[in-house]
Amino acid sequence: MEERTFICDNISVNEDGHLCFAGRDVLTLAAEYKTPLYLFDEKKIRENMRRYKNAFAKYYPGTARISYASKACAFKQMYRIAAEEGIGIDTVSCGEIYTAASAGFPLENAFFHGNAKTDEDIAYACGAGTGYFVADNTEELIALEAEAERLGITQKILLRITPGIDPHTYEAVSTGKVDSKFGNAIETGAAEEIVRLALSMQHIALCGYHCHVGSQVFGEDVFERAAEKMLDFAADIREKTGYVPEILNLGGGIGVRYVSSDPEVDFDGIIQRLCSRIVTCCEKSGLPLPEFIMEPGRSIAADAGMTLYTLSSVKKIEGFRNYAAVDGGMTDNPRYALYGSSYTVYAAGRMNEKTEEKFTVAGRCCESGDIIQKDVPLPSGIARGDILAVCTTGAYNYSMASNYNRIGRPAVVFVNEGGSYIAVKRETLADLAALDC
Ligand code: LLP
């Protein structure tokens, strides 16, 4: 048989014609753990973390580290792995901080983001010993200064700066433009103002700057332009105030491939060019090399995940559309409904059959927009009971799942060399009603 290529090297087909993930037959996993099911490849998560660490070590002459953006996928096992791999985490809520702390993650390596932190958030995160706040606005800074004074601590912070860069990704994840809800624009003078405010505070230690231009960015020179803008800004502020940042955090990581038409990512090339741009900018302005941080989420978790569903019904509407309806849907993966995101879908038990028909894979929610993917080529004989696998679902699926229609969230199962284990249990009917009074 001809050699098949898959979008990720942890996907293969065995001699029975079954789809395998991380070397395991997914039909066996589906039978053991039931569906819908989130699968995770532990080795791939670790490899993805190390890929950044290794590239930084190779291409950045100063100190560099990564901080896993846990919004991509947040449960205890992810935080344990981040801790074991010796990387930081980016959190955006008390829920993420609490989960990380419960998993034993050392919070001094955590960054706390968010554009609308409440007094409770600030008190909780400060009290828990969160390493850094990424302060977004003046009101937050004032509240944080008051809380740090009350606790008698000095809270380390980065300031969220908006460099005014269009990352050319989809609007919902584009954050670096001047009109963003996040951060302080350089262009309007807001960034300079908030730096001055932070520097005037007694219980705040300004450690540097943060920006995030968007997610699912495929490089070109987006990260480089962001770095240059940020370092120009840093040089300007040094000129005006004498302040020199120790840290430059450029936000989220590199985009991932969901379908074979997505561009191949030149991972090392992007990091190499970015590192050398930072070095060049610093040489030009005489700034010392900052500690360089990136906060990848998607590129850590996405291709380490796969979702399995059981097919409930096949409806062929002659002359219109074929539907393949599954036992999950927008409750476990809202990304097509929200962004029209692309995914690669397979009939896991029929990998050697021809895929001569197209099917729209629909979820089980009472809503027509509950679609996982439109027009997926699948074998025409697919039938109730078949397992459908959706690839690259490790990022922003479990973390964006909901209980719409009072549907329970699927279990999360990790696969590693030793076998498989449950990382998050399936929600039961009792769980769904547990908070009702
Ligand atoms: N840092 C900050 C401040 C962020 O806002 C984000 C993503 C990241 C890091 C991680 O970016 P990544 O490496 O994952 O590209 N729900 C959307 C994605 C929203 C991303 C929000 N921020 C989706 O499903 O595509």
Boltz pocket constraint, residues with backbone or C-beta under 6 A from the ligand:
constraints:
  - pocket:
      binder: B
      contacts: [[A, 69], [A, 72], [A, 90], [A, 113], [A, 172], [A, 173], [A, 211], [A, 212], [A, 214], [A, 215], [A, 216], [A, 217], [A, 251], [A, 252], [A, 253], [A, 254], [A, 295], [A, 296], [A, 297], [A, 298], [A, 299], [A, 335], [A, 395], [A, 396], [A, 400]]
      max_distance: 6.0
